[in-house]
Structures are given as C-alpha cells and as structure tokens.
Amino acid sequence: MVWPSAFPEARARAGALAERTSFRIGGTPEFLFEPTCVDELAEVVAACRRERVPLRVLGGGCNLLVADGRLEGAVLSTTRLRHEVRLDRTVEVGAGVSFPGLVSRAADLGIPRLSGCPGIPGSVGGVVAMNAGGRFGCVSDALVEVEAVDLDGRRHRRAVEPGDFGYRTSPFLDAAVVTAAVFRREEPLDRDAERRRFLEAAAWKRATQPLSAASAGCVFKNPGPGRSAGALIDQTGLKGERVGDAVVSPVHANFIVNDGAASFRDVTALIGRVRERVLDATGASLELEVRLWQ
Ligand SMILES: Cc1cc2nc3c(=O)[nH]c(=O)nc-3n(C[C@H](O)[C@H](O)[C@H](O)COP(=O)(O)OP(=O)(O)OC[C@H]3O[C@@H](n4cnc5c(N)ncnc54)[C@H](O)[C@@H]3O)c2cc1C
C-alpha cells in the first residue's frame, strides 16, 4: 500500500528539479517518487489518482521547462526502471534506460534505424512518449510494442500500429506512463549502413546544434512540412536575443540556452518575444515543443 506510508519518504526525497533537467531550471515538487519496479510505479499512479494528487512523469528532463519555486503535486521519475531483455526478434528496454546509451549499442543489439537518432538526450520512456527524432529518423521507426501504466494505475501492453505516432507526439504523452519499449531486431543487421547513418546524423547534429549548452533542445515545433521554426526565428534576426540569462542560441535559433542562472520567467519572456516577432514578421504561429511544468 503506497498511500500514506510512502508519501513522507517521497516528500523528503524531493529536491530542486533544476538538478534533474538539462535546462538547469526548476523548483521543488511536493513529492518525488522513484519506483524500482512497474508494480510499485502502478501503485504510485493509482494512489495519486485516488488521493487527487497531481502527478507528472519525469524521464531524463531534457524536454522540460519547469517553474521556479514550489511545484504542486508529485513527480514520478522512471530513472530506476532499467531492465534490458534480448530475445531472438526483439529487445525490451526499461523506460529509465538512457536513450543515447541505447542508440550507441543499437547495432550490437541488432536494432535497426536507431542509428538515425544520435545526440538526442533523455530516457527511453521520454523519447517514446515524445516520439523524438529528426531528419534521420525517429524512435518509433524501430518500435514494435510499448508497455505502459495508464492514469488509473492499470498495466497494459500495446502493439505499435501505423499512425500511432506523429510529429513529436504519441498515444502515451499525458495519457499513460511508458514503463518499457520493445524494439525489433534484425538478423543479420546491415551494420555498415547503420554506422554510416549514425556518423552522418551525429556530424549534422554537432555542426548545427549547441549540444553542450544547457537547454531543452528545440523550443518550438516546425509549423509545417518544409517550414523550419529555426529558419523563421533566424529570419527575424533574433539569434543572440537575451532576457536575463536566457539567450536565443547563436548556433541554432530554435534553441534557447541557459547562459548561467536563467529563471523560468526569463525563458518564458523570451519565448513570448520570439513568438510575437515571428508572428508579426512571417504570420506563422509557433507551437511549443518544450513541455512546460508550472
Ligand atoms: C541538446 C538537446 C538536443 C535535443 N535534440 C533533440 C532531437 O534531435 N530530436 C528530438 O525529438 N528531441 C530533441 N531534444 C529533446 C529531448 O531530447 C526529447 O524530447 C526527449 O524525448 C526527452 O526525453 P526525456 O526522457 O528527457 O523526457 P522528459 O524531458 O523527462 O519529459 C518530456 C515529456 O515526456 C513525458 N514523459 C517522460 N517520460 C515519460 C514516460 N516514461 N511515460 C510517459 N510520459 C513521459 C514528460 O511528462 C514530459 O511531458 C533535445 C534536447 C536537448 C537538450
């Protein structure tokens, strides 16, 4: 029984989310749960639902902008769900496994196409929920099944169907907690082709994105096929624009970087300014890719 005994411990564990997000921004939730297995996770989800405690799911914290100060409710981190089971035709990976680590081992594991996703930080669960990816492919390209816990605390497994995953979205985002992802294996895998794709994608990322700065990746979704949010922001001359320590990256205009001690307010003010200028100059209304917790 999770409630109420586990809640004092979860309260004591809660610390500033700035330490768990790639933006290095964010205050402290009331509770922080780090379940070690799916049964425990399902109990936490069910207890929060029953007790009406708002619950947010934290993966690697690489696509989050979290408000400063106190955050109402509970945060559930998947970081301890780290199993990996390799079968003949599939590999099942726990939601808390590092996605870049998985991408670097994908060819050895026999998983095709993940070679198109180097330099995408986060957890396997978060990457599946966001359907992260880019011009060289996305995580759902090799995904066959997802294990998840729904918001009532029920476990289920779902085979991936065509059309389930869209541009930076999945059926799980805000609707369930992904607990494991099952990827297909190919035997034999064309390792040379995988290696070429990995090197090309990694070189492109390194050349075009500020990968070592504190950020949450691309702030805005591209407004349509062939329309890049970064190019639109660049056109308005906003590279280098600053509010406090939040700066539109001079390397890639769709990244806002934390140049020291940026606050949530600095970043949201800069986001507002970018949106307004792009709308005025181009008519495009930019939608957030970064997820806001406030
Ligand atoms: C330098 C940099 C480069 C990046 N490049 C790319 C890129 O090329 N392509 C790209 O798509 N993204 C990119 N990103 C963004 C980020 O890597 C992805 O969005 C990734 O999916 C975030 O995973 P995460 O585990 O950190 O999720 P988090 O940031 O922890 O969470 C993101 C969202 O997913 C939800 N979530 C997290 N885990 C789960 C779960 N287990 N079940 C259900 N929901 C969950 C959260 O509640 C939140 O709404 C980049 C980020 C950085 C900092």
The ligand as an SDF file (V2000), in Angstrom:
LIG
                    3D

 53 58  0  0  0  0  0  0  0  0999 V2000
   20.8240   19.2150  -26.6090 C   0  0  0  0  0  0  0  0  0  0  0  0
   19.4650   18.6270  -26.9050 C   0  0  0  0  0  0  0  0  0  0  0  0
   19.2200   18.1130  -28.1600 C   0  0  0  0  0  0  0  0  0  0  0  0
   17.9460   17.5730  -28.4600 C   0  0  0  0  0  0  0  0  0  0  0  0
   17.7270   17.0870  -29.7090 N   0  0  0  0  0  0  0  0  0  0  0  0
   16.5090   16.5420  -29.9900 C   0  0  0  0  0  0  0  0  0  0  0  0
   16.2370   15.9960  -31.2900 C   0  0  0  0  0  0  0  0  0  0  0  0
   17.0930   15.9770  -32.1800 O   0  0  0  0  0  0  0  0  0  0  0  0
   15.0100   15.4820  -31.5160 N   0  0  0  0  0  0  0  0  0  0  0  0
   14.0350   15.4620  -30.5450 C   0  0  0  0  0  0  0  0  0  0  0  0
   12.9180   14.9600  -30.8060 O   0  0  0  0  0  0  0  0  0  0  0  0
   14.2640   15.9730  -29.3200 N   0  0  0  0  0  0  0  0  0  0  0  0
   15.4750   16.5010  -29.0160 C   0  0  0  0  0  0  0  0  0  0  0  0
   15.6970   17.0220  -27.7760 N   0  0  0  0  0  0  0  0  0  0  0  0
   14.6320   16.9960  -26.7670 C   0  0  0  0  0  0  0  0  0  0  0  0
   14.6460   15.7200  -25.8980 C   0  0  0  0  0  0  0  0  0  0  0  0
   15.8550   15.0290  -26.0560 O   0  0  0  0  0  0  0  0  0  0  0  0
   13.4820   14.7980  -26.2770 C   0  0  0  0  0  0  0  0  0  0  0  0
   12.2450   15.4700  -26.2070 O   0  0  0  0  0  0  0  0  0  0  0  0
   13.3890   13.5600  -25.4030 C   0  0  0  0  0  0  0  0  0  0  0  0
   12.2790   12.8120  -25.8180 O   0  0  0  0  0  0  0  0  0  0  0  0
   13.2150   13.9040  -23.9260 C   0  0  0  0  0  0  0  0  0  0  0  0
   13.2090   12.6980  -23.1860 O   0  0  0  0  0  0  0  0  0  0  0  0
   13.2400   12.7720  -21.6000 P   0  0  0  0  0  0  0  0  0  0  0  0
   13.2840   11.3860  -21.0710 O   0  0  0  0  0  0  0  0  0  0  0  0
   14.2870   13.6840  -21.1550 O   0  0  0  0  0  0  0  0  0  0  0  0
   11.7880   13.3740  -21.3040 O   0  0  0  0  0  0  0  0  0  0  0  0
   11.4130   14.4950  -20.2360 P   0  0  0  0  0  0  0  0  0  0  0  0
   12.0290   15.7720  -20.6290 O   0  0  0  0  0  0  0  0  0  0  0  0
   11.6660   13.9980  -18.8650 O   0  0  0  0  0  0  0  0  0  0  0  0
    9.8350   14.5810  -20.4800 O   0  0  0  0  0  0  0  0  0  0  0  0
    9.3220   15.0940  -21.6880 C   0  0  0  0  0  0  0  0  0  0  0  0
    7.8080   14.8150  -21.7310 C   0  0  0  0  0  0  0  0  0  0  0  0
    7.6160   13.4010  -21.7950 O   0  0  0  0  0  0  0  0  0  0  0  0
    6.8650   12.9490  -20.6510 C   0  0  0  0  0  0  0  0  0  0  0  0
    7.4640   11.6860  -20.2280 N   0  0  0  0  0  0  0  0  0  0  0  0
    8.7380   11.4520  -19.8360 C   0  0  0  0  0  0  0  0  0  0  0  0
    8.9160   10.1570  -19.5520 N   0  0  0  0  0  0  0  0  0  0  0  0
    7.7140    9.5520  -19.7730 C   0  0  0  0  0  0  0  0  0  0  0  0
    7.2400    8.2250  -19.6460 C   0  0  0  0  0  0  0  0  0  0  0  0
    8.0330    7.2220  -19.2310 N   0  0  0  0  0  0  0  0  0  0  0  0
    5.9410    7.9560  -19.9590 N   0  0  0  0  0  0  0  0  0  0  0  0
    5.1020    8.9510  -20.3680 C   0  0  0  0  0  0  0  0  0  0  0  0
    5.4730   10.2390  -20.5000 N   0  0  0  0  0  0  0  0  0  0  0  0
    6.7840   10.5310  -20.2060 C   0  0  0  0  0  0  0  0  0  0  0  0
    7.0380   14.0350  -19.5970 C   0  0  0  0  0  0  0  0  0  0  0  0
    5.9690   14.0200  -18.6730 O   0  0  0  0  0  0  0  0  0  0  0  0
    7.0870   15.2820  -20.4670 C   0  0  0  0  0  0  0  0  0  0  0  0
    5.7830   15.6780  -20.8430 O   0  0  0  0  0  0  0  0  0  0  0  0
   16.9470   17.5510  -27.4540 C   0  0  0  0  0  0  0  0  0  0  0  0
   17.2310   18.0660  -26.1750 C   0  0  0  0  0  0  0  0  0  0  0  0
   18.4630   18.5910  -25.9020 C   0  0  0  0  0  0  0  0  0  0  0  0
   18.7420   19.1240  -24.5140 C   0  0  0  0  0  0  0  0  0  0  0  0
  1  2  1  0
  2  3  1  0
  2 52  2  0
  3  4  2  0
  4  5  1  0
  4 50  1  0
  5  6  2  0
  6  7  1  0
  6 13  1  0
  7  8  2  0
  7  9  1  0
  9 10  1  0
 10 11  2  0
 10 12  1  0
 12 13  2  0
 13 14  1  0
 14 15  1  0
 14 50  1  0
 15 16  1  0
 16 17  1  0
 16 18  1  0
 18 19  1  0
 18 20  1  0
 20 21  1  0
 20 22  1  0
 22 23  1  0
 23 24  1  0
 24 25  2  0
 24 26  1  0
 24 27  1  0
 27 28  1  0
 28 29  2  0
 28 30  1  0
 28 31  1  0
 31 32  1  0
 32 33  1  0
 33 34  1  0
 33 48  1  0
 34 35  1  0
 35 36  1  0
 35 46  1  0
 36 37  1  0
 36 45  1  0
 37 38  2  0
 38 39  1  0
 39 40  1  0
 39 45  2  0
 40 41  1  0
 40 42  2  0
 42 43  1  0
 43 44  2  0
 44 45  1  0
 46 47  1  0
 46 48  1  0
 48 49  1  0
 50 51  2  0
 51 52  1  0
 52 53  1  0
M  END
$$$$
